[in-house]
């Protein structure tokens, strides 16, 4: 990630330090939304949320076409959950997790260790200035973090550079509807960021902007899924969790996000692009 000041990570890390069992179960591995195949059947307790977060990772990795022996870079790797998932399911992998926040990397390094002839590296760095040689990776992932980066244009350019020919960039992001995009554009303003519990979040990129950006850096569309419906129970779980431990501002902001998701104003997409 490109922004070290993210209040929700301050909250999660403080609760983990206090041995908060709910936070450890739901967000101790993955730090992103959940995916429910049958949203109406969501239980929304800690264990159910942890399973849903793992399922979202599986859905994104399936879109990325990850195979045995791949060199994979997870940008904005959080606590290493995606790297851990790949480590458990594949053999002979070269897995790299990158994050700008050393606190997140420290937890990842304490939790994730190589299995089955895999190689794992966690390193600190900026997603917009990737510290890797050209054509280093088969797959590049950015799970629910690109809205924190200062420039999607620089990140896409860097992704193209470090991907091998035929490699894919696969990400998840909150994508505004066309009718909501003028309002969503305010999300990147300094004024809004000061009140946003999730820190700097630019959620102004419509599908059209993504497609133009990919074309400009010579990445071809590889896959697109609107999974908003499958993620909606996330908001119910977050409201319950934050009402017990966080500030009223955090709970109110989550209610706002829930309204935008329910109304199809701000949708959750998985997007994948391939380098020729």
C-alpha positions in Angstrom: 0.0 0.0 0.0 1.1 3.6 -0.5 -0.4 5.2 2.6 1.0 4.3 6.0 -1.7 6.2 7.9 -4.7 3.8 7.6 -6.9 4.1 10.8 -8.4 0.7 10.3 -5.0 -1.0 10.4 -4.3 1.0 13.5 -7.5 -0.5 15.0 -6.8 -4.0 13.9 -3.2 -4.0 15.1 -4.2 -2.6 18.5 -6.9 -5.2 18.9 -4.5 -8.0 17.9 -2.1 -6.7 20.5 -4.9 -6.9 23.1 -5.6 -10.5 22.0 -9.0 -9.7 20.8 -10.2 -13.1 19.7 -12.9 -11.8 17.3 -10.4 -9.7 15.4 -7.8 -12.4 15.4 -10.3 -14.9 13.9 -11.9 -12.6 11.3 -9.0 -10.3 10.3 -5.8 -12.0 11.6 -5.1 -13.6 8.3 -7.0 -11.7 5.5 -7.8 -8.0 5.7 -10.4 -7.6 3.0 -14.1 -8.1 2.3 -15.7 -11.6 2.4 -17.4 -13.6 -0.4 -20.5 -15.7 0.3 -21.8 -18.0 -2.5 -25.3 -17.7 -0.9 -25.3 -14.3 0.8 -28.8 -14.8 2.3 -27.4 -17.8 4.3 -24.5 -15.8 5.8 -24.1 -16.4 9.6 -21.8 -13.4 10.0 -20.0 -14.6 13.1 -16.2 -14.5 13.4 -15.6 -18.0 11.9 -18.1 -17.4 9.0 -16.4 -14.1 8.1 -13.0 -15.8 8.1 -14.2 -18.4 5.7 -15.8 -15.8 3.5 -12.5 -13.8 3.4 -10.7 -16.9 2.4 -13.3 -17.6 -0.3 -12.8 -14.1 -1.8 -9.1 -14.8 -2.1 -9.8 -18.1 -3.8 -12.2 -16.4 -6.3 -9.6 -13.7 -7.1 -6.8 -16.3 -7.5 -9.0 -18.4 -9.8 -9.5 -15.4 -12.1 -5.7 -14.9 -12.1 -5.2 -18.4 -13.5 -2.5 -19.2 -10.9 -0.7 -22.5 -11.5 1.9 -24.7 -9.8 5.5 -23.2 -9.8 4.4 -19.7 -10.5 6.2 -16.5 -9.5 3.5 -14.4 -7.8 3.7 -10.9 -6.4 1.0 -9.8 -3.9 1.1 -6.0 -3.7 -0.4 -4.5 -0.6 -0.1 -8.0 1.0 -1.5 -7.0 4.4 -0.9 -9.7 7.0 0.1 -12.2 4.3 -3.2 -14.0 3.9 -3.1 -14.4 0.2 0.5 -15.6 0.2 -0.5 -18.0 3.0 -3.4 -19.3 0.9 -1.3 -19.9 -2.1 1.5 -21.5 0.0 -1.0 -24.0 1.3 -2.5 -24.9 -2.0 0.4 -25.0 -4.5 3.8 -26.5 -4.8 7.1 -25.0 -6.1 5.9 -21.4 -5.8 8.0 -18.3 -5.6 5.7 -16.0 -3.5 6.5 -12.4 -2.7 4.4 -10.1 -0.5 5.0 -6.3 -0.7 3.7 -3.6 1.6 4.7 -0.1 2.5 3.7 -0.6 6.2 6.4 -2.5 8.2 3.9 -3.3 10.9 1.8 -5.4 8.6 4.9 -7.1 7.1 6.1 -8.0 10.6 2.9 -9.9 11.3 3.1 -11.6 7.9 6.6 -12.8 8.6 5.6 -14.1 12.0 2.6 -16.1 10.5 3.6 -17.4 7.1 6.3 -20.0 6.5 7.2 -21.9 3.3 5.5 -25.3 2.7 5.9 -27.9 -0.1 9.1 -26.6 -1.8 7.7 -23.0 -1.9 9.8 -19.9 -1.5 8.4 -16.9 0.4 9.7 -13.3 0.6 8.1 -10.3 2.3 9.6 -6.9 1.5 8.8 -3.3 2.2 8.2 -1.1 -0.8 6.0 1.3 -2.8 3.5 -0.2 -5.2 4.1 2.7 -7.6 7.9 2.1 -7.7 8.2 -1.7 -7.5 11.7 -2.8 -6.4 11.9 -5.7 -8.8 13.6 -6.3 -12.2 11.7 -6.4 -15.5 9.7 -9.5 -16.3 10.1 -11.0 -12.8 6.6 -12.4 -12.2 4.0 -14.6 -13.8 1.1 -13.2 -11.7 0.6 -9.9 -9.9 -2.2 -9.5 -7.4 -3.6 -6.4 -5.7 -6.3 -7.5 -3.3 -8.5 -4.6 -2.1 -5.7 -2.1 -1.8 -5.3 -0.2 -5.1 -7.6 2.6 -3.9 -4.9 3.5 -1.4 -2.2 3.9 -4.1 -1.3 7.5 -5.1 -1.5 6.7 -8.8 -3.2 3.8 -10.5 -1.4 4.9 -13.7 2.1 4.4 -12.2 1.1 1.1 -10.6 -0.3 -0.3 -13.9 2.9 0.8 -15.7 5.0 -0.8 -13.0 2.9 -4.0 -13.1 3.4 -4.2 -16.9 7.1 -3.8 -16.4 7.6 -6.6 -13.8 5.2 -9.0 -15.4 6.5 -11.7 -17.8 4.9 -11.9 -21.3 1.6 -13.7 -20.8 1.5 -12.7 -17.2 -1.6 -11.3 -15.5 -2.5 -8.5 -13.1 -5.6 -9.3 -11.1 -7.1 -7.0 -8.5 -10.3 -6.3 -6.5 -11.6 -2.8 -6.2 -14.7 -0.7 -5.4 -16.0 0.6 -8.7 -18.6 3.3 -8.9 -21.6 3.2 -11.2 -21.7 5.8 -13.9 -24.4 7.8 -12.2 -22.4 7.8 -8.9 -19.0 8.5 -10.4 -19.1 12.3 -9.9 -19.7 11.9 -6.2 -17.1 9.1 -6.0 -14.6 11.5 -7.4 -14.7 13.4 -4.1 -13.2 10.3 -2.4 -9.7 11.3 -3.4 -9.9 14.8 -1.9 -7.7 15.6 1.1 -10.8 16.9 2.9 -12.7 13.7 2.6 -9.6 11.6 3.5 -9.4 13.3 6.9 -12.8 11.9 7.8 -12.5 8.6 6.2 -12.0 5.7 8.7 -10.3 3.7 5.9 -7.7 6.5 5.2 -7.0 7.8 1.7 -9.3 5.9 -0.7 -9.7 6.9 -4.3 -12.8 5.0 -5.5 -13.4 7.1 -8.6 -12.3 4.6 -11.2 -15.2 3.4 -13.3 -14.9 0.3 -15.5 -14.4 2.6 -18.5 -11.5 4.3 -16.9 -9.9 1.0 -16.0 -10.2 -0.2 -19.6 -8.6 3.0 -20.9 -5.8 2.8 -18.4 -5.1 -0.9 -19.3 -5.1 0.0 -23.0 -2.7 2.8 -22.4 -0.1 0.6 -20.7 -0.7 -2.3 -23.2 -2.5 -4.6 -20.9 -5.4 -6.6 -22.4 -8.7 -7.4 -20.6 -8.5 -10.9 -19.1 -11.6 -11.1 -16.8 -14.2 -9.0 -15.1 -16.7 -10.0 -12.4 -19.1 -7.9 -10.4 -19.4 -9.8 -7.1 -21.1 -7.0 -5.1 -24.0 -9.3 -4.1 -21.7 -11.9 -2.7 -19.9 -9.4 -0.5 -22.8 -7.6 1.1 -22.9 -9.6 4.4 -19.5 -8.0 5.0 -21.2 -4.8 6.1 -23.4 -6.6 8.6 -20.3 -8.2 10.2 -18.3 -5.0 10.2 -21.1 -3.0 11.9 -21.3 -5.6 14.7 -17.6 -5.7 15.2 -17.0 -2.0 15.1 -19.9 -1.2 17.4 -18.1 -3.2 20.1 -14.6 -1.9 19.7 -14.2 1.1 17.4 -15.3 4.7 17.3 -18.9 5.8 16.3 -17.3 7.4 13.2 -16.1 4.0 12.0 -19.5 2.4 12.4 -21.3 5.3 10.7 -18.9 5.2 7.8 -19.5 1.4 7.4 -23.3 2.1 7.3 -22.7 4.6 4.5 -20.7 2.0 2.5 -23.4 -0.6 3.1 -26.0 1.8 1.6 -23.9 2.4 -1.5 -23.4 -1.3 -1.9 -27.0 -2.2 -1.5 -28.0 0.6 -3.9 -25.4 -0.6 -6.6 -23.8 2.8 -6.4 -20.4 1.4 -5.4 -19.8 -2.1 -6.6 -17.2 -4.7 -5.8 -15.3 -6.0 -8.8 -12.6 -8.5 -9.6 -10.6 -7.4 -12.6 -7.9 -9.1 -14.5 -5.5 -7.9 -17.3 -2.9 -9.8 -19.3 0.4 -8.7 -20.7 0.8 -9.8 -24.3 
